[in-house]
Amino acid sequence: MNNNKSLKAVQASASPELTASEQQFLEEIKGLIQNGQRSALAAVNYAAVSTYWNIGKRIVEKELSGNDRAEYGKHIVEMLADGLTGDYGTNYSKRNLWYYRKLYEFFP
C-alpha cells in the first residue's frame, strides 16, 4: 500500500496540473468506465446464476424420470461431475451440482 501511495505521488508530480474543466472531464470518463465495469459484472453474475439454475432444473427433471429418485439423483450428479470438471473446472463438482439442484428447488 505504501508503494501504491508513492506511485501516485510520482504520477501526480510528473503530470501537469489539470484545469477544473479537464478534471471534470477526466472524472466523467472514469464514471463511464466504472459504470461499464459494474454493468459487465452484473451481466456475468446474472449469466452464471441463470446457468446454475438451469443445470439444477435439468438435474431435477432427469431425476423425476428415474425409478429410485435418491439413487438415480446420486448417479446423475456423479456422472455430470465426472464429465464436467475436466473441461470446466470445480464449479461443476459433485458438491456444486447439488447446490445448483437446491437452487432450482428453492427458486422454481
Contacts in CASP RR format, 6 or more apart in sequence:
PFRMAT RR
TARGET T0000
AUTHOR 0000-0000-0000
METHOD contacts of the structure
MODEL  1
MNNNKSLKAVQASASPELTASEQQFLEEIKGLIQNGQRSALAAVNYAAVS
TYWNIGKRIVEKELSGNDRAEYGKHIVEMLADGLTGDYGTNYSKRNLWYY
RKLYEFFP
18 26 0 8 1.000
49 103 0 8 1.000
52 99 0 8 1.000
52 100 0 8 1.000
52 103 0 8 1.000
53 100 0 8 1.000
53 103 0 8 1.000
53 104 0 8 1.000
53 107 0 8 1.000
55 97 0 8 1.000
55 100 0 8 1.000
56 97 0 8 1.000
56 100 0 8 1.000
56 101 0 8 1.000
56 103 0 8 1.000
56 104 0 8 1.000
57 104 0 8 1.000
59 73 0 8 1.000
59 76 0 8 1.000
59 77 0 8 1.000
59 80 0 8 1.000
59 97 0 8 1.000
59 100 0 8 1.000
59 101 0 8 1.000
59 104 0 8 1.000
60 101 0 8 1.000
60 104 0 8 1.000
60 105 0 8 1.000
62 72 0 8 1.000
62 73 0 8 1.000
62 76 0 8 1.000
63 69 0 8 1.000
63 72 0 8 1.000
63 73 0 8 1.000
63 76 0 8 1.000
66 72 0 8 1.000
77 94 0 8 1.000
77 97 0 8 1.000
77 98 0 8 1.000
77 101 0 8 1.000
78 94 0 8 1.000
80 92 0 8 1.000
80 97 0 8 1.000
81 92 0 8 1.000
81 93 0 8 1.000
81 94 0 8 1.000
81 97 0 8 1.000
84 92 0 8 1.000
85 92 0 8 1.000
85 93 0 8 1.000
90 96 0 8 1.000
END
